[in-house]
Amino acid sequence: MANRVSASIRLGGALPPAAYEELAGIILAKRLSIEWDGEPFDPSHRTPGEPLDLYAHEVIGGRFQELEDRCVELKLPFVRLCDGYLAEWNPERVVFTGEGEPASYPADEAGHVVMNRGTAERLGSLEAIIAWFDAADFRVPPLIVEGDPVDASRQERSQS
């Protein structure tokens, strides 16, 4: 049996309705929730203009493999946090900005990114260390499905 831990993922970016339906199908199949120990996700749980947060316990390898792989294909940014599994892997924060490959950052049990001495020495300067932490602190944009209603407050500001 595969090792399983608790994990969460925040999705963002823009996509057409058909791609959202596909992602929703993956999320439904994996029985992810919009809160810890909450009811299973329903496509109507998405709040337009906000990233989509999903949670699950008993996640194989701490990774939402099919969902993450599809997000990479669609260039949808995400951040995943997972617990560690004793003697197998440590807690981590995985960041995908929508470009390149997902990057993994070691984290503590509270989800804070941590750095060991070897990484600090490899990076070589305070500026590089700060840039590494900044990259790990990527903020996921809202998840926008083509055709979402425009935020009323933004509409009012643009008319002023």
C-alpha positions as CSV (number, residue, x, y, z in Angstrom):
1,M,0.0,0.0,0.0
2,A,1.3,3.5,-0.9
3,N,2.2,5.9,1.8
4,R,-0.4,8.6,2.3
5,V,-0.5,12.0,4.0
6,S,-2.6,15.2,4.2
7,A,-2.2,17.7,1.5
8,S,-3.7,20.9,0.1
9,I,-3.5,22.7,-3.2
10,R,-4.4,26.2,-4.4
11,L,-5.2,26.6,-8.1
12,G,-5.4,29.8,-10.1
13,G,-5.1,31.1,-13.6
14,A,-7.5,31.5,-16.5
15,L,-9.1,28.7,-18.6
16,P,-12.1,28.0,-20.8
17,P,-15.2,26.4,-19.3
18,A,-14.5,23.0,-20.9
19,A,-11.1,22.9,-19.2
20,Y,-12.7,23.8,-15.9
21,E,-15.2,21.0,-16.3
22,E,-12.4,18.6,-16.9
23,L,-10.5,19.8,-13.8
24,A,-13.7,19.6,-11.8
25,G,-14.1,16.0,-13.0
26,I,-10.6,15.1,-11.7
27,I,-11.3,16.9,-8.4
28,L,-14.6,15.1,-8.0
29,A,-13.0,11.7,-8.8
30,K,-10.4,12.3,-6.1
31,R,-13.0,13.4,-3.6
32,L,-11.2,16.6,-2.6
33,S,-12.9,19.1,-0.3
34,I,-12.9,22.9,-0.1
35,E,-12.0,22.7,3.6
36,W,-10.3,20.2,5.9
37,D,-12.8,17.4,6.6
38,G,-15.5,19.3,4.7
39,E,-18.0,18.1,2.2
40,P,-16.7,16.9,-1.2
41,F,-16.0,19.6,-3.8
42,D,-18.8,20.6,-6.2
43,P,-18.1,22.8,-9.2
44,S,-20.4,25.4,-7.8
45,H,-18.0,25.8,-4.8
46,R,-15.6,27.9,-6.9
47,T,-15.8,31.6,-6.1
48,P,-15.1,33.7,-9.2
49,G,-12.2,36.0,-8.7
50,E,-10.6,33.8,-6.0
51,P,-8.1,31.0,-6.2
52,L,-9.6,27.5,-5.6
53,D,-8.4,25.8,-2.4
54,L,-8.7,22.0,-2.1
55,Y,-7.9,19.7,0.8
56,A,-7.6,15.9,1.4
57,H,-6.3,13.4,3.9
58,E,-4.8,10.1,2.8
59,V,-3.2,11.5,-0.4
60,I,-0.8,9.0,-2.0
61,G,2.7,10.4,-1.8
62,G,1.3,13.8,-0.7
63,R,0.7,14.6,-4.4
64,F,-2.4,15.2,-6.5
65,Q,-0.7,13.7,-9.5
66,E,-3.4,13.7,-12.1
67,L,-4.6,17.2,-11.1
68,E,-1.1,18.7,-10.9
69,D,-0.1,17.1,-14.2
70,R,-3.2,18.6,-16.0
71,C,-2.5,22.0,-14.4
72,V,1.0,22.0,-15.8
73,E,-0.3,21.0,-19.2
74,L,-2.9,23.9,-19.0
75,K,-0.2,26.3,-17.6
76,L,-2.4,26.9,-14.5
77,P,-0.4,28.1,-11.5
78,F,-0.7,26.2,-8.3
79,V,0.9,25.8,-4.9
80,R,0.7,22.4,-3.1
81,L,1.5,21.7,0.5
82,C,1.9,18.2,1.9
83,D,2.9,16.6,5.2
84,G,6.0,14.5,5.4
85,Y,6.0,10.8,5.9
86,L,8.4,9.3,8.4
87,A,11.6,8.2,6.8
88,E,10.2,8.6,3.3
89,W,9.9,12.4,2.6
90,N,9.7,15.7,4.4
91,P,6.9,18.2,4.3
92,E,7.1,20.3,1.1
93,R,5.7,23.3,-0.7
94,V,5.5,22.8,-4.5
95,V,5.1,25.9,-6.6
96,F,4.1,26.0,-10.3
97,T,3.9,29.6,-11.7
98,G,2.4,28.5,-15.0
99,E,5.8,28.4,-16.7
100,G,8.6,25.9,-16.6
101,E,8.5,23.0,-14.1
102,P,7.1,22.8,-10.6
103,A,9.6,23.7,-8.0
104,S,9.8,21.9,-4.6
105,Y,10.8,23.7,-1.4
106,P,11.3,21.9,2.0
107,A,8.8,23.0,4.6
108,D,8.2,22.5,8.3
109,E,5.1,20.8,9.8
110,A,3.3,24.2,9.8
111,G,4.0,24.7,6.1
112,H,6.7,27.3,6.4
113,V,9.4,27.0,3.8
114,V,12.8,26.2,5.4
115,M,16.4,26.1,4.1
116,N,19.3,24.0,5.2
117,R,22.9,25.2,5.4
118,G,23.9,23.3,2.2
119,T,21.2,25.2,0.2
120,A,22.3,28.5,1.6
121,E,25.9,27.8,0.8
122,R,25.0,26.7,-2.8
123,L,23.0,30.0,-3.3
124,G,26.0,31.9,-2.1
125,S,24.5,35.4,-1.2
126,L,21.9,36.9,0.9
127,E,20.2,38.3,-2.3
128,A,20.0,34.8,-3.8
129,I,18.6,33.4,-0.5
130,I,15.9,36.1,-0.4
131,A,15.1,35.4,-4.0
132,W,14.8,31.7,-3.3
133,F,12.3,32.4,-0.4
134,D,10.4,34.9,-2.6
135,A,10.0,32.2,-5.3
136,A,8.7,29.8,-2.7
137,D,6.2,32.4,-1.5
138,F,4.5,32.6,-4.9
139,R,1.0,34.0,-4.7
140,V,-1.5,32.0,-6.8
141,P,-3.7,34.3,-8.9
142,P,-7.5,33.9,-9.0
143,L,-9.0,31.0,-10.9
144,I,-10.9,32.6,-13.7
145,V,-13.1,30.7,-16.0
146,E,-13.9,32.4,-19.3
147,G,-17.3,34.1,-19.0
148,D,-17.0,34.8,-15.3
149,P,-19.0,37.9,-14.2
150,V,-16.8,41.0,-13.8
151,D,-16.4,42.0,-10.2
152,A,-18.9,44.8,-9.5
153,S,-16.4,46.9,-7.5
154,R,-13.9,46.8,-10.4
155,Q,-16.7,47.8,-12.8
156,E,-17.7,50.8,-10.6
157,R,-14.0,52.0,-10.3
158,S,-13.5,51.8,-14.0
159,Q,-16.7,53.9,-14.6
160,S,-15.5,56.6,-12.2
